[in-house]
Amino acid sequence: MALGKIVHYAVDAVLVSTVVAGIRRSSGFAVNTTLIPDPTMRSFADRFLGVGETIFDMAAATSVNSDYFRKDSRR
């Protein structure tokens, strides 16, 4: 039971990080990690956000190569 909760929280954290990466990509607004005073926590936050960037890149690459997605011509 405890392992299931840990996995659940880890997946939730990756999803939050991926949403933040999508916000950064679509709007240009990014989390300012330089405001975190502790260098260890700042490094953790940068790595946490980097995981979201990686997952977002993988999802974007998958959608480009998929027949289920098409590029919107309105942009």
VMD Tcl script that draws the C-alpha trace (Angstrom):
set ca {
  {0.00 0.00 0.00}
  {2.79 2.47 0.86}
  {4.60 1.73 -2.41}
  {1.41 2.48 -4.34}
  {1.10 5.88 -2.67}
  {4.73 6.71 -3.41}
  {4.26 5.82 -7.08}
  {1.02 7.82 -7.18}
  {2.70 10.93 -5.73}
  {5.68 10.54 -8.06}
  {3.40 10.38 -11.12}
  {1.46 13.40 -9.86}
  {4.71 15.34 -9.41}
  {5.80 14.51 -12.96}
  {2.42 15.63 -14.30}
  {2.66 18.95 -12.44}
  {6.19 19.44 -13.76}
  {5.00 18.69 -17.30}
  {2.15 21.21 -17.02}
  {4.63 23.85 -15.82}
  {6.84 23.01 -18.82}
  {3.84 23.44 -21.14}
  {3.04 26.80 -19.59}
  {6.64 27.89 -20.10}
  {6.61 26.77 -23.73}
  {3.27 28.35 -24.60}
  {3.51 31.63 -22.68}
  {7.19 32.18 -22.01}
  {6.65 32.48 -18.26}
  {8.99 30.27 -16.24}
  {9.46 29.47 -12.59}
  {12.17 31.72 -11.13}
  {14.26 29.17 -9.23}
  {16.90 31.78 -8.42}
  {14.58 32.99 -5.64}
  {15.13 29.72 -3.76}
  {17.86 30.52 -1.23}
  {19.02 26.98 -0.48}
  {21.30 25.69 -3.27}
  {20.27 22.07 -2.69}
  {16.57 22.87 -3.00}
  {17.25 25.10 -6.02}
  {19.09 22.23 -7.71}
  {16.22 19.88 -6.86}
  {13.69 22.33 -8.31}
  {15.73 22.71 -11.50}
  {15.95 18.93 -11.91}
  {12.23 18.57 -11.11}
  {11.36 21.10 -13.82}
  {13.83 19.44 -16.19}
  {11.92 16.17 -15.89}
  {8.77 17.99 -16.99}
  {10.63 19.48 -19.96}
  {11.79 16.02 -20.99}
  {8.31 14.51 -20.70}
  {6.82 17.46 -22.59}
  {9.39 17.00 -25.39}
  {8.60 13.30 -25.58}
  {4.86 14.00 -25.78}
  {5.39 16.64 -28.47}
  {7.58 14.29 -30.52}
  {5.00 11.53 -30.20}
  {2.19 13.81 -31.34}
  {4.19 15.03 -34.35}
  {4.72 11.46 -35.52}
  {1.15 10.34 -34.82}
  {-1.76 10.20 -37.25}
  {-4.12 11.16 -34.42}
  {-2.79 14.74 -34.28}
  {-2.61 17.43 -36.92}
  {-1.17 20.93 -36.87}
  {-3.75 23.68 -36.48}
  {-3.48 25.99 -39.50}
  {-4.99 28.99 -37.66}
  {-1.63 29.94 -36.09}
}
mol new
graphics top color blue
foreach p $ca { graphics top sphere $p radius 0.5 }
foreach p [lrange $ca 0 end-1] q [lrange $ca 1 end] { graphics top cylinder $p $q radius 0.2 }
display resetview
